[in-house]
Amino acid sequence: MFKKIAILTAVVLMSSLMTTVSHAQLQGLYEFDGGGDGTSWDDAANWEQVLDPSGNPISGNPATPPSGVTSADIPMLGVVLIDSSQPGQTALNTNIGTAAGAGSLTISGGDLLAGKDVNVGRDANGINIGLLAVNSGTLDAGDDITLGNGSVGIMVMSGGAASTGDDFFVNANSSLTMNGGTLNVGDRLITDANGGIVVNGGDIVADDDFYFFGSSQIAVNSGSMIVKDKMRLDDPNAKVTVNGGLLRSQEFGFCSTSDCSTSYVLNGTLEINGSGIYQSQAPVDASSPVSQLSVAMAQALIADGTITTSEAAPLHLGVQSVIVPDFFGNTDLTFTQISIVPEPGSLLLLGLGGLGLLLRRKMIR
């Protein structure tokens, strides 16, 4: 009997501890004021505690920098740095650019774990910008990363790794530029209004959907963007341009009926140029979603201008079936690939020209 009670008590205790860890409650708000060395996240003198655990105003330097139960506001530009000498930095929420001022955070090594959200551009008045640079090291948000949560937010990744437990938002007038590194999105990557993404290198992987709402503009120049489920363009002005690198999704567009067999919805434009490649999983059988892209459907979307190119003849869009060795743990799946290819006639002329050159060289010898 006592053994059962002891076991039950231990289970309840562990459950309560896990609940406390998983759902940490805000125990104060710190604001970066640069009063210490002026730059370092881990220097407690650079922070002022402005709210106590009850949410009441308070003033004074905390004994330590932000922790997993305190949130961090950054209303200063060009001064907040996490480098390789600062491992294990934490905060509950991190707000970069607030009503108190424009703000920036640079991660050049080390790591930052936000138990909940990272907001870049958190001025509800829409005035003060937020800037986030990840050059190396890691940034991990337990919930969302939002660029433009009230004011403009700009994020530039040149290396390192960033991840979310849930969604990654790029809202109006805000942008993400990937020059290197990896971004792993635990759920959906969502852009809105004229939010923009430019991928010049590195890799973006989302475990659910790419949702490109409003007049979103997405450009892949190198690197990759890969999503486990849908790529949706929900506005006629939304555009995805693939000039190089790889864009891959399981579905192109989405189906609006419950059985996902007849109604297909797609707005916006996909443009493919240069060495750019787009791949969408091909239907397996009649029960596959209509938004999985067959070769015939891809050709029809090219014909109606939904999928287009700016390349001049003799280059044009070509469609073929390819085997993708691994797609989120599923092996050897058939995808429909769209890329730039020469016109068949130009290939024949090129071949004949090469043959003529070879014969001419033989005659000269």
Protein Blocks (a to p, Z undefined) as FASTA:
>chain_A
ZZmmmmmmmmmmmmmmmmmmmmcccebdcddehlmnomamklmklpccfbdfkopacedd
dfbdcdfkbccddfbehkaccdfklghiacfbdcehifkbccddddeejjdddfkbcceh
jafnomaccddddfbdcdddfkbccehihiacddddfedjdddfbbcdddehiacddfed
jdddfkbccdehjbccddfedjdddfkbccdehjbdcddfehjdddfbbcddfbfkbccd
dfehjdddfbgcjdfbfklpmbccdedjdddehjbccdddddfblmbcfkbccfklmmmm
mmnomaccfbdcfbdcdddddddfbgghiahiacddddddddfklmmmmmmmmmmmmmmm
mmmZZ
